[in-house]
Amino acid sequence: MTQVPMEELLRRCPSAYKLTILASKRAKELSDGAPKLVQTDLRKVTSIALEEVRQGKIAYAKTEEEAAKAETPHRKKRKSLATESKKKRA
């Protein structure tokens, strides 16, 4: 069995979680009959999907929801209970 080095894959998709989602969705497409985007002797759809990622033929793209979350300013941190109780005493 041929293995694709994880370091190479993570250069293309910096999150192992996102890489898993990307490869599994592409493997499903391949099993449903989608054409391969790379020339390879590999037979397993998961191996083909990972090879496509490694060669840069497919990439993870943020959804509109993820992009909106990234642009939203972070919420203010809540004051600690100790700080609030000190103000009440004063």
Distance bins in CASP14 RR format, pairs under 12 A and 6 or more apart:
PFRMAT RR
TARGET T0000
AUTHOR 0000-0000-0000
RMODE 2
METHOD distances of the structure
MODEL  1
1 41 0 0 0 0 0 1 0 0 0 0 0
1 42 0 0 0 0 1 0 0 0 0 0 0
1 43 0 0 0 0 0 1 0 0 0 0 0
1 44 0 0 0 0 1 0 0 0 0 0 0
1 46 0 0 0 0 0 1 0 0 0 0 0
1 47 1 0 0 1 0 0 0 0 0 0 0
1 50 0 0 0 0 0 1 0 0 0 0 0
2 40 0 0 0 0 1 0 0 0 0 0 0
2 41 0 0 0 0 1 0 0 0 0 0 0
2 42 1 0 0 1 0 0 0 0 0 0 0
2 43 0 0 0 0 0 1 0 0 0 0 0
2 44 0 0 0 0 1 0 0 0 0 0 0
2 46 0 0 0 0 0 1 0 0 0 0 0
2 47 1 0 0 1 0 0 0 0 0 0 0
2 48 0 0 0 0 0 1 0 0 0 0 0
2 50 0 0 0 0 1 0 0 0 0 0 0
2 51 0 0 0 0 1 0 0 0 0 0 0
2 54 0 0 0 0 0 1 0 0 0 0 0
3 9 0 0 0 0 0 1 0 0 0 0 0
3 42 0 0 0 0 0 1 0 0 0 0 0
3 44 0 0 0 0 0 1 0 0 0 0 0
3 46 0 0 0 0 0 1 0 0 0 0 0
3 47 0 0 0 0 1 0 0 0 0 0 0
3 50 0 0 0 0 1 0 0 0 0 0 0
3 51 0 0 0 0 0 1 0 0 0 0 0
3 54 0 0 0 0 0 1 0 0 0 0 0
4 10 0 0 0 0 0 1 0 0 0 0 0
4 11 0 0 0 0 0 1 0 0 0 0 0
4 12 0 0 0 0 0 1 0 0 0 0 0
4 13 0 0 0 0 0 1 0 0 0 0 0
4 19 0 0 0 0 0 1 0 0 0 0 0
4 23 0 0 0 0 1 0 0 0 0 0 0
4 38 0 0 0 0 0 1 0 0 0 0 0
4 40 0 0 0 0 0 1 0 0 0 0 0
4 42 0 0 0 0 1 0 0 0 0 0 0
4 44 0 0 0 0 0 1 0 0 0 0 0
4 46 0 0 0 0 0 1 0 0 0 0 0
4 47 1 0 0 1 0 0 0 0 0 0 0
4 48 0 0 0 0 0 1 0 0 0 0 0
4 49 0 0 0 0 1 0 0 0 0 0 0
4 50 1 0 1 0 0 0 0 0 0 0 0
4 51 1 0 0 1 0 0 0 0 0 0 0
4 52 0 0 0 0 0 1 0 0 0 0 0
4 53 1 0 0 1 0 0 0 0 0 0 0
4 54 1 0 1 0 0 0 0 0 0 0 0
4 55 0 0 0 0 1 0 0 0 0 0 0
4 56 0 0 0 0 0 1 0 0 0 0 0
5 11 0 0 0 0 1 0 0 0 0 0 0
5 12 0 0 0 0 0 1 0 0 0 0 0
5 50 0 0 0 0 0 1 0 0 0 0 0
5 51 0 0 0 0 0 1 0 0 0 0 0
5 53 0 0 0 0 0 1 0 0 0 0 0
5 54 0 0 0 0 1 0 0 0 0 0 0
6 12 0 0 0 0 0 1 0 0 0 0 0
6 13 0 0 0 0 0 1 0 0 0 0 0
6 14 0 0 0 0 0 1 0 0 0 0 0
6 16 1 0 0 1 0 0 0 0 0 0 0
6 19 0 0 0 0 1 0 0 0 0 0 0
6 20 0 0 0 0 0 1 0 0 0 0 0
6 23 0 0 0 0 0 1 0 0 0 0 0
6 50 0 0 0 0 1 0 0 0 0 0 0
6 53 0 0 0 0 0 1 0 0 0 0 0
6 54 0 0 0 0 0 1 0 0 0 0 0
7 13 0 0 0 0 0 1 0 0 0 0 0
7 14 0 0 0 0 0 1 0 0 0 0 0
7 16 0 0 0 0 0 1 0 0 0 0 0
7 19 0 0 0 0 0 1 0 0 0 0 0
7 54 0 0 0 0 0 1 0 0 0 0 0
8 19 0 0 0 0 0 1 0 0 0 0 0
8 50 0 0 0 0 1 0 0 0 0 0 0
8 51 0 0 0 0 0 1 0 0 0 0 0
8 53 0 0 0 0 1 0 0 0 0 0 0
8 54 1 0 1 0 0 0 0 0 0 0 0
8 55 0 0 0 0 1 0 0 0 0 0 0
8 56 0 0 0 0 0 1 0 0 0 0 0
9 15 0 0 0 0 0 1 0 0 0 0 0
9 16 0 0 0 0 1 0 0 0 0 0 0
9 18 0 0 0 0 0 1 0 0 0 0 0
9 19 1 0 1 0 0 0 0 0 0 0 0
9 20 0 0 0 0 0 1 0 0 0 0 0
9 22 0 0 0 0 1 0 0 0 0 0 0
9 23 0 0 0 0 1 0 0 0 0 0 0
9 47 0 0 0 0 0 1 0 0 0 0 0
9 49 0 0 0 0 0 1 0 0 0 0 0
9 50 1 0 0 1 0 0 0 0 0 0 0
9 51 0 0 0 0 1 0 0 0 0 0 0
9 52 0 0 0 0 0 1 0 0 0 0 0
9 53 1 0 1 0 0 0 0 0 0 0 0
9 54 1 0 1 0 0 0 0 0 0 0 0
9 55 0 0 0 0 0 1 0 0 0 0 0
9 56 0 0 0 0 0 1 0 0 0 0 0
9 58 0 0 0 0 0 1 0 0 0 0 0
9 59 0 0 0 0 0 1 0 0 0 0 0
9 60 0 0 0 0 0 1 0 0 0 0 0
10 16 1 0 0 1 0 0 0 0 0 0 0
10 17 0 0 0 0 0 1 0 0 0 0 0
10 18 0 0 0 0 1 0 0 0 0 0 0
10 19 1 0 0 1 0 0 0 0 0 0 0
10 20 0 0 0 0 0 1 0 0 0 0 0
10 22 0 0 0 0 0 1 0 0 0 0 0
10 50 0 0 0 0 0 1 0 0 0 0 0
10 53 0 0 0 0 1 0 0 0 0 0 0
10 54 0 0 0 0 0 1 0 0 0 0 0
10 60 0 0 0 0 0 1 0 0 0 0 0
11 19 0 0 0 0 0 1 0 0 0 0 0
11 53 0 0 0 0 1 0 0 0 0 0 0
11 54 0 0 0 0 1 0 0 0 0 0 0
11 55 0 0 0 0 0 1 0 0 0 0 0
11 56 0 0 0 0 1 0 0 0 0 0 0
11 59 0 0 0 0 0 1 0 0 0 0 0
12 18 0 0 0 0 0 1 0 0 0 0 0
12 19 1 0 0 1 0 0 0 0 0 0 0
12 22 0 0 0 0 1 0 0 0 0 0 0
12 23 0 0 0 0 0 1 0 0 0 0 0
12 50 0 0 0 0 1 0 0 0 0 0 0
12 51 0 0 0 0 0 1 0 0 0 0 0
12 52 0 0 0 0 1 0 0 0 0 0 0
12 53 1 0 1 0 0 0 0 0 0 0 0
12 54 1 0 0 1 0 0 0 0 0 0 0
12 55 0 0 0 0 1 0 0 0 0 0 0
12 56 1 0 1 0 0 0 0 0 0 0 0
12 57 0 0 0 0 1 0 0 0 0 0 0
12 58 0 0 0 0 1 0 0 0 0 0 0
12 59 1 0 0 1 0 0 0 0 0 0 0
12 60 0 0 0 0 1 0 0 0 0 0 0
13 19 1 0 1 0 0 0 0 0 0 0 0
13 20 0 0 0 0 1 0 0 0 0 0 0
13 21 0 0 0 0 1 0 0 0 0 0 0
13 22 1 0 1 0 0 0 0 0 0 0 0
13 23 0 0 0 0 1 0 0 0 0 0 0
13 26 0 0 0 0 0 1 0 0 0 0 0
13 49 0 0 0 0 0 1 0 0 0 0 0
13 50 0 0 0 0 0 1 0 0 0 0 0
13 52 0 0 0 0 0 1 0 0 0 0 0
13 53 1 0 0 1 0 0 0 0 0 0 0
13 54 0 0 0 0 1 0 0 0 0 0 0
13 56 0 0 0 0 1 0 0 0 0 0 0
13 58 0 0 0 0 1 0 0 0 0 0 0
13 59 1 0 0 1 0 0 0 0 0 0 0
13 60 1 0 1 0 0 0 0 0 0 0 0
13 61 0 0 0 0 0 1 0 0 0 0 0
13 62 0 0 0 0 0 1 0 0 0 0 0
14 22 0 0 0 0 0 1 0 0 0 0 0
14 53 0 0 0 0 0 1 0 0 0 0 0
14 59 0 0 0 0 0 1 0 0 0 0 0
14 60 0 0 0 0 1 0 0 0 0 0 0
15 21 0 0 0 0 1 0 0 0 0 0 0
15 22 0 0 0 0 1 0 0 0 0 0 0
15 60 1 0 0 1 0 0 0 0 0 0 0
15 62 0 0 0 0 0 1 0 0 0 0 0
15 66 0 0 0 0 0 1 0 0 0 0 0
16 22 0 0 0 0 0 1 0 0 0 0 0
16 23 0 0 0 0 0 1 0 0 0 0 0
16 53 0 0 0 0 0 1 0 0 0 0 0
16 60 0 0 0 0 0 1 0 0 0 0 0
17 23 0 0 0 0 0 1 0 0 0 0 0
17 24 0 0 0 0 0 1 0 0 0 0 0
17 60 0 0 0 0 1 0 0 0 0 0 0
18 24 0 0 0 0 0 1 0 0 0 0 0
18 25 0 0 0 0 0 1 0 0 0 0 0
18 53 0 0 0 0 0 1 0 0 0 0 0
18 58 0 0 0 0 0 1 0 0 0 0 0
18 59 0 0 0 0 1 0 0 0 0 0 0
18 60 1 0 1 0 0 0 0 0 0 0 0
18 61 0 0 0 0 0 1 0 0 0 0 0
18 62 0 0 0 0 1 0 0 0 0 0 0
18 63 0 0 0 0 0 1 0 0 0 0 0
18 66 0 0 0 0 1 0 0 0 0 0 0
19 25 0 0 0 0 0 1 0 0 0 0 0
19 26 0 0 0 0 0 1 0 0 0 0 0
19 46 0 0 0 0 0 1 0 0 0 0 0
19 49 0 0 0 0 0 1 0 0 0 0 0
19 50 0 0 0 0 1 0 0 0 0 0 0
19 52 0 0 0 0 0 1 0 0 0 0 0
19 53 1 0 0 1 0 0 0 0 0 0 0
19 54 0 0 0 0 0 1 0 0 0 0 0
19 58 0 0 0 0 0 1 0 0 0 0 0
19 59 0 0 0 0 0 1 0 0 0 0 0
19 60 1 0 0 1 0 0 0 0 0 0 0
20 26 0 0 0 0 0 1 0 0 0 0 0
20 27 0 0 0 0 0 1 0 0 0 0 0
20 46 0 0 0 0 0 1 0 0 0 0 0
20 49 0 0 0 0 0 1 0 0 0 0 0
20 50 0 0 0 0 0 1 0 0 0 0 0
20 53 0 0 0 0 0 1 0 0 0 0 0
20 60 0 0 0 0 0 1 0 0 0 0 0
21 27 0 0 0 0 0 1 0 0 0 0 0
21 28 0 0 0 0 0 1 0 0 0 0 0
21 49 0 0 0 0 0 1 0 0 0 0 0
21 53 0 0 0 0 0 1 0 0 0 0 0
21 58 0 0 0 0 0 1 0 0 0 0 0
21 60 1 0 0 1 0 0 0 0 0 0 0
21 61 0 0 0 0 0 1 0 0 0 0 0
21 63 0 0 0 0 0 1 0 0 0 0 0
21 66 0 0 0 0 0 1 0 0 0 0 0
22 28 0 0 0 0 0 1 0 0 0 0 0
22 29 0 0 0 0 0 1 0 0 0 0 0
22 46 0 0 0 0 0 1 0 0 0 0 0
22 49 1 0 0 1 0 0 0 0 0 0 0
22 50 0 0 0 0 1 0 0 0 0 0 0
22 52 0 0 0 0 1 0 0 0 0 0 0
22 53 1 0 0 1 0 0 0 0 0 0 0
22 54 0 0 0 0 0 1 0 0 0 0 0
22 56 0 0 0 0 0 1 0 0 0 0 0
22 57 0 0 0 0 0 1 0 0 0 0 0
22 58 1 0 0 1 0 0 0 0 0 0 0
22 59 1 0 0 1 0 0 0 0 0 0 0
22 60 1 0 1 0 0 0 0 0 0 0 0
22 61 0 0 0 0 1 0 0 0 0 0 0
22 62 0 0 0 0 0 1 0 0 0 0 0
23 29 0 0 0 0 0 1 0 0 0 0 0
23 30 0 0 0 0 0 1 0 0 0 0 0
23 44 0 0 0 0 0 1 0 0 0 0 0
23 45 0 0 0 0 1 0 0 0 0 0 0
23 46 1 0 0 1 0 0 0 0 0 0 0
23 47 0 0 0 0 1 0 0 0 0 0 0
23 48 0 0 0 0 1 0 0 0 0 0 0
23 49 1 0 1 0 0 0 0 0 0 0 0
23 50 1 0 1 0 0 0 0 0 0 0 0
23 51 0 0 0 0 1 0 0 0 0 0 0
23 52 0 0 0 0 1 0 0 0 0 0 0
23 53 1 0 0 1 0 0 0 0 0 0 0
23 54 0 0 0 0 0 1 0 0 0 0 0
23 58 0 0 0 0 1 0 0 0 0 0 0
23 59 0 0 0 0 0 1 0 0 0 0 0
23 60 0 0 0 0 1 0 0 0 0 0 0
24 30 0 0 0 0 0 1 0 0 0 0 0
24 31 0 0 0 0 0 1 0 0 0 0 0
24 45 0 0 0 0 1 0 0 0 0 0 0
24 46 1 0 0 1 0 0 0 0 0 0 0
24 49 1 0 0 1 0 0 0 0 0 0 0
24 50 0 0 0 0 0 1 0 0 0 0 0
24 53 0 0 0 0 0 1 0 0 0 0 0
24 58 0 0 0 0 0 1 0 0 0 0 0
24 60 0 0 0 0 0 1 0 0 0 0 0
25 31 0 0 0 0 0 1 0 0 0 0 0
25 32 0 0 0 0 0 1 0 0 0 0 0
25 34 0 0 0 0 0 1 0 0 0 0 0
25 45 0 0 0 0 0 1 0 0 0 0 0
25 46 0 0 0 0 0 1 0 0 0 0 0
25 49 0 0 0 0 1 0 0 0 0 0 0
25 52 0 0 0 0 0 1 0 0 0 0 0
25 53 0 0 0 0 0 1 0 0 0 0 0
25 58 0 0 0 0 1 0 0 0 0 0 0
25 60 0 0 0 0 1 0 0 0 0 0 0
25 61 0 0 0 0 0 1 0 0 0 0 0
26 32 0 0 0 0 0 1 0 0 0 0 0
26 33 0 0 0 0 0 1 0 0 0 0 0
26 34 0 0 0 0 1 0 0 0 0 0 0
26 35 0 0 0 0 0 1 0 0 0 0 0
26 36 0 0 0 0 0 1 0 0 0 0 0
26 37 0 0 0 0 1 0 0 0 0 0 0
26 38 0 0 0 0 0 1 0 0 0 0 0
26 45 0 0 0 0 1 0 0 0 0 0 0
26 46 0 0 0 0 1 0 0 0 0 0 0
26 47 0 0 0 0 0 1 0 0 0 0 0
26 48 0 0 0 0 1 0 0 0 0 0 0
26 49 1 1 0 0 0 0 0 0 0 0 0
26 50 0 0 0 0 1 0 0 0 0 0 0
26 51 0 0 0 0 0 1 0 0 0 0 0
26 52 1 0 0 1 0 0 0 0 0 0 0
26 53 1 0 0 1 0 0 0 0 0 0 0
26 54 0 0 0 0 0 1 0 0 0 0 0
26 56 0 0 0 0 0 1 0 0 0 0 0
26 57 0 0 0 0 1 0 0 0 0 0 0
26 58 1 0 1 0 0 0 0 0 0 0 0
26 59 0 0 0 0 0 1 0 0 0 0 0
26 60 0 0 0 0 0 1 0 0 0 0 0
27 33 0 0 0 0 0 1 0 0 0 0 0
27 34 0 0 0 0 1 0 0 0 0 0 0
27 36 0 0 0 0 0 1 0 0 0 0 0
27 42 0 0 0 0 0 1 0 0 0 0 0
27 44 0 0 0 0 1 0 0 0 0 0 0
27 45 1 0 1 0 0 0 0 0 0 0 0
27 46 1 0 1 0 0 0 0 0 0 0 0
27 47 0 0 0 0 1 0 0 0 0 0 0
27 48 1 0 0 1 0 0 0 0 0 0 0
27 49 1 0 1 0 0 0 0 0 0 0 0
27 50 0 0 0 0 1 0 0 0 0 0 0
27 51 0 0 0 0 0 1 0 0 0 0 0
27 52 0 0 0 0 1 0 0 0 0 0 0
27 53 0 0 0 0 0 1 0 0 0 0 0
27 58 0 0 0 0 0 1 0 0 0 0 0
28 34 0 0 0 0 1 0 0 0 0 0 0
28 45 1 0 0 1 0 0 0 0 0 0 0
28 46 0 0 0 0 1 0 0 0 0 0 0
28 48 0 0 0 0 0 1 0 0 0 0 0
28 49 0 0 0 0 1 0 0 0 0 0 0
29 35 0 0 0 0 1 0 0 0 0 0 0
29 36 0 0 0 0 0 1 0 0 0 0 0
29 37 0 0 0 0 0 1 0 0 0 0 0
29 45 0 0 0 0 1 0 0 0 0 0 0
29 46 0 0 0 0 0 1 0 0 0 0 0
29 48 0 0 0 0 0 1 0 0 0 0 0
29 49 0 0 0 0 1 0 0 0 0 0 0
29 52 0 0 0 0 0 1 0 0 0 0 0
29 58 0 0 0 0 1 0 0 0 0 0 0
30 36 1 0 0 1 0 0 0 0 0 0 0
30 37 0 0 0 0 1 0 0 0 0 0 0
30 38 0 0 0 0 0 1 0 0 0 0 0
30 40 0 0 0 0 0 1 0 0 0 0 0
30 42 0 0 0 0 0 1 0 0 0 0 0
30 43 0 0 0 0 0 1 0 0 0 0 0
30 44 0 0 0 0 1 0 0 0 0 0 0
30 45 1 0 1 0 0 0 0 0 0 0 0
30 46 0 0 0 0 1 0 0 0 0 0 0
30 47 0 0 0 0 1 0 0 0 0 0 0
30 48 1 0 1 0 0 0 0 0 0 0 0
30 49 1 0 0 1 0 0 0 0 0 0 0
30 50 0 0 0 0 0 1 0 0 0 0 0
30 51 0 0 0 0 0 1 0 0 0 0 0
30 52 0 0 0 0 1 0 0 0 0 0 0
30 57 0 0 0 0 0 1 0 0 0 0 0
30 58 0 0 0 0 0 1 0 0 0 0 0
31 43 0 0 0 0 0 1 0 0 0 0 0
31 44 0 0 0 0 1 0 0 0 0 0 0
31 45 1 0 1 0 0 0 0 0 0 0 0
31 46 0 0 0 0 1 0 0 0 0 0 0
31 48 0 0 0 0 1 0 0 0 0 0 0
31 49 0 0 0 0 1 0 0 0 0 0 0
32 45 0 0 0 0 1 0 0 0 0 0 0
33 45 0 0 0 0 1 0 0 0 0 0 0
33 48 0 0 0 0 0 1 0 0 0 0 0
34 45 0 0 0 0 1 0 0 0 0 0 0
34 48 0 0 0 0 0 1 0 0 0 0 0
34 49 0 0 0 0 0 1 0 0 0 0 0
34 52 0 0 0 0 0 1 0 0 0 0 0
34 57 0 0 0 0 0 1 0 0 0 0 0
34 58 0 0 0 0 0 1 0 0 0 0 0
35 48 0 0 0 0 0 1 0 0 0 0 0
35 52 0 0 0 0 0 1 0 0 0 0 0
35 57 0 0 0 0 0 1 0 0 0 0 0
36 42 0 0 0 0 1 0 0 0 0 0 0
36 43 0 0 0 0 0 1 0 0 0 0 0
36 44 0 0 0 0 0 1 0 0 0 0 0
36 45 0 0 0 0 1 0 0 0 0 0 0
36 47 0 0 0 0 0 1 0 0 0 0 0
36 48 1 0 1 0 0 0 0 0 0 0 0
36 49 0 0 0 0 1 0 0 0 0 0 0
36 51 0 0 0 0 1 0 0 0 0 0 0
36 52 1 0 0 1 0 0 0 0 0 0 0
36 55 0 0 0 0 0 1 0 0 0 0 0
36 57 0 0 0 0 1 0 0 0 0 0 0
36 58 0 0 0 0 0 1 0 0 0 0 0
37 48 0 0 0 0 1 0 0 0 0 0 0
37 49 0 0 0 0 1 0 0 0 0 0 0
37 51 0 0 0 0 1 0 0 0 0 0 0
37 52 1 0 1 0 0 0 0 0 0 0 0
37 53 0 0 0 0 0 1 0 0 0 0 0
37 54 0 0 0 0 0 1 0 0 0 0 0
37 55 1 0 0 1 0 0 0 0 0 0 0
37 56 0 0 0 0 1 0 0 0 0 0 0
37 57 1 0 1 0 0 0 0 0 0 0 0
37 58 1 0 0 1 0 0 0 0 0 0 0
37 59 0 0 0 0 0 1 0 0 0 0 0
38 47 0 0 0 0 0 1 0 0 0 0 0
38 48 1 0 0 1 0 0 0 0 0 0 0
38 49 0 0 0 0 1 0 0 0 0 0 0
38 50 0 0 0 0 0 1 0 0 0 0 0
38 51 1 0 1 0 0 0 0 0 0 0 0
38 52 1 0 1 0 0 0 0 0 0 0 0
38 53 0 0 0 0 1 0 0 0 0 0 0
38 54 0 0 0 0 1 0 0 0 0 0 0
38 55 1 0 1 0 0 0 0 0 0 0 0
38 56 0 0 0 0 1 0 0 0 0 0 0
38 57 1 0 1 0 0 0 0 0 0 0 0
38 58 0 0 0 0 1 0 0 0 0 0 0
39 48 0 0 0 0 0 1 0 0 0 0 0
39 51 0 0 0 0 1 0 0 0 0 0 0
39 52 0 0 0 0 0 1 0 0 0 0 0
39 55 0 0 0 0 1 0 0 0 0 0 0
39 57 0 0 0 0 0 1 0 0 0 0 0
40 47 0 0 0 0 1 0 0 0 0 0 0
40 48 1 0 0 1 0 0 0 0 0 0 0
40 49 0 0 0 0 0 1 0 0 0 0 0
40 50 0 0 0 0 0 1 0 0 0 0 0
40 51 1 0 1 0 0 0 0 0 0 0 0
40 52 0 0 0 0 1 0 0 0 0 0 0
40 54 0 0 0 0 0 1 0 0 0 0 0
40 55 0 0 0 0 1 0 0 0 0 0 0
40 57 0 0 0 0 0 1 0 0 0 0 0
41 47 0 0 0 0 1 0 0 0 0 0 0
41 48 0 0 0 0 0 1 0 0 0 0 0
41 51 0 0 0 0 0 1 0 0 0 0 0
42 48 1 0 1 0 0 0 0 0 0 0 0
42 49 0 0 0 0 1 0 0 0 0 0 0
42 50 0 0 0 0 1 0 0 0 0 0 0
42 51 1 0 0 1 0 0 0 0 0 0 0
42 52 0 0 0 0 0 1 0 0 0 0 0
42 54 0 0 0 0 0 1 0 0 0 0 0
42 55 0 0 0 0 0 1 0 0 0 0 0
43 51 0 0 0 0 0 1 0 0 0 0 0
44 50 0 0 0 0 1 0 0 0 0 0 0
44 51 0 0 0 0 0 1 0 0 0 0 0
45 51 0 0 0 0 0 1 0 0 0 0 0
45 52 0 0 0 0 0 1 0 0 0 0 0
46 52 0 0 0 0 0 1 0 0 0 0 0
46 53 0 0 0 0 0 1 0 0 0 0 0
47 53 0 0 0 0 0 1 0 0 0 0 0
47 54 0 0 0 0 0 1 0 0 0 0 0
48 54 0 0 0 0 0 1 0 0 0 0 0
48 55 0 0 0 0 0 1 0 0 0 0 0
48 57 0 0 0 0 0 1 0 0 0 0 0
48 58 0 0 0 0 0 1 0 0 0 0 0
49 55 0 0 0 0 0 1 0 0 0 0 0
49 56 0 0 0 0 0 1 0 0 0 0 0
49 57 0 0 0 0 1 0 0 0 0 0 0
49 58 1 0 0 1 0 0 0 0 0 0 0
50 56 0 0 0 0 0 1 0 0 0 0 0
50 57 0 0 0 0 0 1 0 0 0 0 0
50 58 0 0 0 0 1 0 0 0 0 0 0
51 57 0 0 0 0 1 0 0 0 0 0 0
51 58 0 0 0 0 0 1 0 0 0 0 0
52 58 1 0 1 0 0 0 0 0 0 0 0
52 59 0 0 0 0 1 0 0 0 0 0 0
53 59 1 0 0 1 0 0 0 0 0 0 0
53 60 0 0 0 0 1 0 0 0 0 0 0
60 66 0 0 0 0 1 0 0 0 0 0 0
61 67 0 0 0 0 1 0 0 0 0 0 0
62 68 0 0 0 0 1 0 0 0 0 0 0
62 69 0 0 0 0 1 0 0 0 0 0 0
62 70 1 0 0 1 0 0 0 0 0 0 0
62 71 0 0 0 0 0 1 0 0 0 0 0
63 69 0 0 0 0 1 0 0 0 0 0 0
63 70 0 0 0 0 0 1 0 0 0 0 0
64 70 0 0 0 0 0 1 0 0 0 0 0
64 71 0 0 0 0 0 1 0 0 0 0 0
65 71 0 0 0 0 0 1 0 0 0 0 0
65 72 0 0 0 0 0 1 0 0 0 0 0
66 72 0 0 0 0 0 1 0 0 0 0 0
69 75 0 0 0 0 0 1 0 0 0 0 0
77 83 0 0 0 0 0 1 0 0 0 0 0
78 84 0 0 0 0 1 0 0 0 0 0 0
79 85 0 0 0 0 0 1 0 0 0 0 0
79 86 0 0 0 0 0 1 0 0 0 0 0
79 87 0 0 0 0 1 0 0 0 0 0 0
79 88 0 0 0 0 0 1 0 0 0 0 0
80 86 0 0 0 0 1 0 0 0 0 0 0
80 87 0 0 0 0 0 1 0 0 0 0 0
81 87 0 0 0 0 0 1 0 0 0 0 0
81 88 0 0 0 0 0 1 0 0 0 0 0
82 88 0 0 0 0 0 1 0 0 0 0 0
82 89 0 0 0 0 0 1 0 0 0 0 0
83 89 0 0 0 0 0 1 0 0 0 0 0
83 90 0 0 0 0 0 1 0 0 0 0 0
84 90 0 0 0 0 0 1 0 0 0 0 0
END
